[in-house]
């Protein structure tokens, strides 16, 4: 089996160790004998339906988000991404990437940055940074990560949060929601990197990618996650 992972704007949207998520996905595939190709998709890159089996979209500063927001619309990459999500292709987006997949992001200065409207959510710049370790109760169990954002994301009626905050701020520091999930697409504020600390979530993304690509149920070969789970439990004990 083979997977192509599309790293969206990795040259512009990559802060707080986000690339570690790509590394985790690749290693967990390789340990199972699954061939992996990672494809960097940026301003000068064309993106067509079927090019990628799984997407990752990291975080960035306002200046980079402005550039990326324009390209998502101008190049039609945004339409390709939303079309792929509709057919079940999985995606993980974090912080700035998450914000640009909503309806819009309104920075402190300047006009709204249009999103691709994948998630039923919108983001406005807040006055204070929400920073620190975060623990969230989700369908994957407890997820642990690190957040650092001033943007406050609000889910619209009918949108499903990834989980509920146990420790930390989450989407906006007000309603205890964290992230958003739509079909097999996830948006959240958990840097970390997220996936090395949360192997169950990493395997869910891999499983969904394989199932959509090959059109059948996939049972992943179990891995020895002793070390990963020790890190996960240690973070819960310390921060959750």
C-alpha positions in Angstrom: 0.0 0.0 0.0 1.1 3.6 -0.6 0.0 7.0 0.6 0.7 10.5 -0.6 0.6 13.1 2.2 0.0 16.7 1.1 1.7 19.3 3.3 -0.2 22.5 2.6 2.1 25.6 2.5 4.7 23.9 4.7 7.2 26.7 3.8 4.9 29.4 5.1 2.7 27.7 7.7 5.0 25.8 10.1 5.4 27.0 13.6 5.7 25.3 17.0 6.9 22.0 15.6 4.1 21.4 13.2 6.3 19.4 10.8 6.6 16.8 13.5 3.1 15.7 12.5 4.3 14.8 9.0 7.2 12.9 10.5 4.9 10.9 12.8 2.6 10.0 10.0 5.4 8.8 7.8 7.1 6.8 10.5 3.9 5.1 11.6 3.3 4.1 8.0 6.8 3.0 7.3 6.8 0.8 10.4 3.8 -1.0 8.9 5.4 -1.4 5.4 3.2 1.3 3.9 5.1 3.4 1.4 4.8 7.2 1.9 5.4 10.1 -0.4 5.1 13.6 1.1 4.2 16.4 -1.3 4.8 20.0 -0.5 1.9 22.1 -1.8 2.6 25.9 -1.8 2.1 29.0 -3.8 3.7 27.8 -7.0 2.3 24.2 -6.8 -0.7 22.9 -8.7 -3.2 20.7 -6.8 -5.7 18.5 -8.5 -8.2 16.0 -7.2 -6.7 12.7 -6.4 -3.1 14.1 -5.9 -3.1 13.5 -2.1 -4.5 10.8 0.2 -4.2 12.8 3.3 -3.6 16.6 4.0 -1.8 18.4 6.8 -2.1 22.2 7.2 0.0 23.9 10.0 0.0 27.3 11.7 1.5 30.6 10.7 1.7 34.3 11.5 -0.8 36.9 10.2 1.5 37.9 7.4 1.8 34.4 6.1 -1.9 33.7 6.5 -2.7 36.7 4.3 -0.5 35.3 1.5 -2.0 31.8 1.9 -5.6 33.0 2.1 -5.2 34.8 -1.2 -3.6 31.7 -2.9 -6.3 29.3 -1.6 -8.9 31.4 -3.5 -6.9 32.6 -6.5 -5.4 29.2 -7.4 -8.6 27.3 -6.6 -6.7 25.0 -4.2 -9.4 25.8 -1.6 -12.1 24.3 -3.9 -10.0 21.2 -4.6 -9.4 20.7 -0.8 -13.1 21.0 0.1 -14.0 18.7 -2.7 -11.6 16.1 -1.5 -12.8 16.3 2.0 -16.4 15.8 0.8 -15.3 12.4 -0.6 -13.7 11.4 2.7 -10.0 12.3 2.3 -8.7 13.0 5.8 -7.1 16.3 6.9 -5.5 17.6 10.0 -5.2 21.4 10.3 -3.7 23.3 13.3 -4.1 27.0 14.4 -3.6 29.2 11.3 -4.5 26.4 8.9 -7.6 25.6 10.9 -8.6 29.3 10.8 -8.2 29.5 7.0 -10.4 26.5 6.6 -13.3 28.2 8.4 -15.5 31.0 7.0 -13.0 33.8 7.7 -10.3 35.2 9.9 -10.4 38.8 11.0 -7.0 40.1 12.1 -6.4 43.1 14.3 -5.5 45.2 11.3 -6.8 45.0 7.8 -9.8 43.3 6.2 -11.1 39.8 6.8 -9.1 37.0 5.3 -11.6 34.7 3.5 -11.6 31.0 4.4 -12.6 28.1 2.3 -15.7 27.4 4.4 -14.8 23.8 5.1 -15.6 24.2 8.8 -18.7 26.0 10.0 -16.6 28.4 12.1 -15.1 31.9 12.0 -12.2 33.5 13.8 -11.5 37.0 15.1 -8.3 38.3 16.6 -8.4 38.6 20.4 -6.6 41.0 22.7 -4.7 38.3 24.7 -2.7 35.3 23.7 -4.0 31.9 24.9 -0.9 30.0 25.6 0.0 26.8 27.4 -0.6 23.1 27.5 -4.0 21.8 26.6 -5.9 18.6 27.3 -9.1 17.8 25.5 -11.7 15.0 25.8 -12.6 13.8 22.4 -13.8 10.7 20.4 -10.2 9.6 20.4 -10.0 9.8 24.2 -7.9 12.5 25.9 -5.8 14.5 23.5 -2.8 16.5 24.7 -1.0 19.4 23.0 0.3 22.9 23.3 -1.6 26.0 22.2 -0.4 29.5 21.4 -2.9 31.8 19.7 -4.7 35.1 20.0 -7.4 34.2 17.4 -10.7 33.2 18.9 -12.7 30.7 16.9 -16.4 30.3 17.2 -18.3 27.3 15.9 -21.6 28.0 14.1 -24.7 26.1 15.0 -24.6 22.5 13.7 -20.8 22.4 13.8 -19.2 19.6 15.8 -16.2 20.4 18.1 -13.3 18.0 18.1 -13.7 17.8 21.9 -14.2 19.7 25.1 -11.4 21.4 27.0 -10.3 19.8 30.3 -7.2 22.1 30.7 -6.4 25.1 28.6 -8.3 27.5 26.4 -9.4 25.8 23.2 -11.3 27.6 20.5 -11.9 30.8 22.3 -11.3 30.5 26.0 -15.0 30.9 26.6 -17.2 27.9 25.6 -14.8 25.1 26.4 -14.9 23.7 22.9 -11.7 22.8 21.1 -11.4 22.4 17.4 -13.9 21.2 14.8 -14.4 17.9 13.0 -16.2 17.5 9.7 -16.3 14.1 8.0 -12.6 13.0 8.2 -11.3 16.6 8.5 -10.0 18.0 11.8 -9.1 21.5 12.8 -7.7 22.4 16.2 -5.3 24.6 18.1 -3.0 21.8 19.4 0.6 22.2 18.4 3.1 20.0 20.2 3.7 18.3 17.8 0.2 16.8 18.2 0.5 13.4 16.6 3.6 12.0 18.3 1.9 12.5 21.6 -1.5 11.1 20.4 -0.8 7.9 18.3 -4.5 6.9 18.3 -5.3 10.1 16.4 -2.4 9.5 14.0 -3.6 6.0 13.2 -7.1 7.2 12.7 -5.9 9.6 10.0 -3.8 6.8 8.3 -6.7 4.3 8.4 -9.2 6.7 6.9 -6.7 7.7 4.2 -6.1 4.0 3.2 -9.8 3.2 3.3 -10.8 6.1 1.0 -7.9 5.3 -1.4 -8.5 1.5 -1.6 -12.2 1.4 -1.0 -12.2 -1.2 1.7 -12.0 -1.6 5.4 -8.4 -1.5 6.7 -7.0 -2.9 9.9 -3.7 -1.4 10.7 -0.9 -3.6 12.1 -0.6 -2.8 15.8 2.6 -1.0 16.9 4.5 -1.0 20.1 3.4 2.4 21.4 4.8 1.9 24.9 7.0 5.0 24.7 4.3 7.2 23.0 1.7 6.2 25.5 4.1 7.0 28.4 4.6 10.5 27.0 0.8 10.8 26.5 0.0 9.8 30.1 2.8 11.9 31.5 1.3 15.0 29.8 -2.1 14.2 31.2 -0.8 13.8 34.7 1.1 17.0 34.5 -1.3 19.2 32.6 -4.7 17.5 32.4 
